[in-house]
Amino acid sequence: MTGRYQNTIENVAELKGFGLFTNADVTLRFYPTAENHGIVFQRTDLPGSRRIPATIDYLAPEERRTKLVRDEASVEMTEHLMAALAGLQIDNCLIQIDAPELPGCDGSALPYVEALLDAKIVTQTIKRETFVIQQTESLQQKQTTISLAPCDSGLRLSYDLNYGNNSPIEPQVADFSITPETFATKIAPARTFILEQEVNYLRSKGYGQKVTLEDLLVYGDEGPIGNSLRAPNECARHKLLDCLGDLLLCGCDVQGHIRCFRSGHRQNHQLAKEIKRLKNRSSIERAA
Ligand SMILES: [Zn+2]
């Protein structure tokens, strides 16, 4: 089997914050784990609750974010942390939290990346499984498309964002070959974005009461309010970040070129399910 070796972290890392949706204060700790452990969440505020593996099997339907559930225990907004783990190629880690939602931080994955790099990444002795995309395929839902195509090495992700002429968010494209370096410098800093009217709607539902303009990018008619962009295509980069985090739910590395057009979490989840289905089919074929 070719490919890289699995990684974990050397030391325990901690991050504090609050959930962007639920407003709940939360302390998060990353712990090193053995090979083939995978990424697993544990709610320490729910004693006796079972641990939640971060795989597509534990996905719960939810709008605008990625939520995992096992019995009564749930974890909300997993995607930015998952993107940090995927981007840095950390495969084995236990994540303890004492609230239902992960820290929103500044709406990006950068604080997670910094905490994980501080904890030092260590290489383990077993190889990481890689699924190689061998055929082109297209997943379509309404006006969105995610297409899969082979590529010579590694994972290339492209995002084409276009909300039309009436949106304050200009059409933009992001396209990167994903390595720990490109992820940490080009993708991890890209923040969550939202339209001003969506903020008002979510607040009326009780969400986001603690959120300020420093916690994410809020777009008014003239562009970001009280904030400047970290890159001209920051929104498209953030959509790539979300896609990478959600894709990790398929439980392996992916080699191929994944192109996204107007897609969001729902389509990313479909993508992770499809990769898992293709992976299972190819292992059945190999065994036959
Ligand atoms: Zn996001």
Residues whose N, C-alpha, C, O or C-beta is under 5 A from the ligand:
A	BS01	ZN	T192 H238 D242
